[in-house]
């Protein structure tokens, strides 16, 4: 709040029209023309006070007196006056979700209308500090200064959602007393705190959209939805090399299409396009996916592993497409008895099988205790399971499965990112290899070990998801990510891994070191964001501006009082008793 908005200033200005009224309202007698005073025959000659209202140009004394009043009012208001640079900062929050670009044919999008409104506000508040925040899935600080900043620096409206409540909280964290202006396309979904203004130019529109796409090694799943009140004729076109499919969507209908991938799609990826006449939002009509192919894990036996253990392992691993035998190349998983690893085995994950010595294995009826919440033990069934183990054997690392006091399975995570699993099991006295426990365990193991490969775990992600990038060996100094628009970002490494959150859709290129260059495709499809029926114009000014009592002021009270006193003395000199015009 500025000093000119204070009640002290506004109340003091009321003296100016009062002063003007005193000059316009004058007590005058009506003039009469007579030949001589003795001819005047009116019995009453007193002035008729206030009988008529006459407009006259105020004399010079009025303007001098009005200036004195104005100086006295400024002296009273000066304790509240601040320089513009001392005002509380303005936090400008811009919704950067896809729906901000929705517009009817030939119409203006909420993004464009909000930009024009925000530019007027920014020109009026210059040179105040302005905090600019882009509200996507995760609110991001764009700038915090008093310099001119182009609106395009907020980035494109490409996020699949907007966390406006989180953006307001971020603005409050950066500046407790900030005025906040939110530019979006819908009404607020949460109570607005004091000092928050809201501007929306959204319009309710019907829309058709892709709301979900998934790609496996063999087929593509695409879901289309009609988010309008009338039926829509659409065409789904997967590229390259397919003519597409026409179908009609009823209001609110969600249609699933499964398309087998051609050889070209399995190599180059696939682009999915949804065509519909008059669609107001192009951003949700296209998605690009990369082939989700992951080579199987190479495994090998240690020569010292007993033949009975090899038999059980070979059977389960050969039936699992996530594993591939690699007798002549560097394996990713070595299955071995406990002991020192050799050569290339030192760079591989290991499963150490502790087979009890004859006579030491025990089978008990005590219940098996499985560590809950661990990815390696997810979905493991212990029903009808018989486990023979050495109860005196102490396994290193974190215990995953135990039976009474006997430790049956544990895991050690090494500093280089490799894992060592220790299995306490007598195959002759156990039935694990013949129960569902055995294949499920190795499926979980494949999922964990694939994640430790250099690069990313998957080829396709949703916008706003956290992408983990694993560095190669030797570890590079940093990991570089090239965004779809060409911007390059460097990521810090934490224990051989880096993390980032992609907001914009498109292809990201990642350099994680020697032999670890990869690409990921990011989609921003979301049914809630594509539903434009909730958009509407809404505008609300802040109910109460921030408290500015602690901000620096312009201390001009004494200056205004001295000027008023000088003018008062001049007025007395010019228009004192007997001199008033």
SULBELTA-V862474 format. One line per field, one symbol per residue. psi: psi as a letter, one per 20 degrees, with the letter a starting at -180 (. if undefined). A space follows every 10 residues. Layout:
psi->???
//
This chain:
psi->prhiiqhggh hhiihghggh hhhhoqoqqp qppqhqhiio jphpjqqnpk hqpppqpqrh hghghhhggg hhghhhihii qqqhiiqqqp oopppkrhii jpqrpjrpqh ggghggghhg ghhhiplqpp ppppnbgppp pgqnajqppq hiiirqniqi rpnhghhghg ghghohjqqp ppoajrqqjq pprqjpqppp kqqoqqqqqp ippqpaihrp pppqqolrjr qpprppopqr jqirpqrppr pjqopppppq prhhhhgiaq pppopppkpi nhhjjqqpqq pmppqqpprq qphipqhhgh ghghghhhio iiqppmhjro qhpppqrqaq qqcihhjrqq ooonoqqpii ppprjqqpop oqiqhhjpjp pjpkppopro iipoqrapph procipphpr qporhjiqqp pppnpohhjr kgijrhgghh ghghgggghh hjqqbqhrip qqpiqppppp qroqprhrpp porhiipppp pqpoljqqqr opgqqapppp okapjlprqq ppqkpphhhi njiiqqpppp qphpqqpjhj qqronjghgh ggghgghghg ghhhkapiip .
//
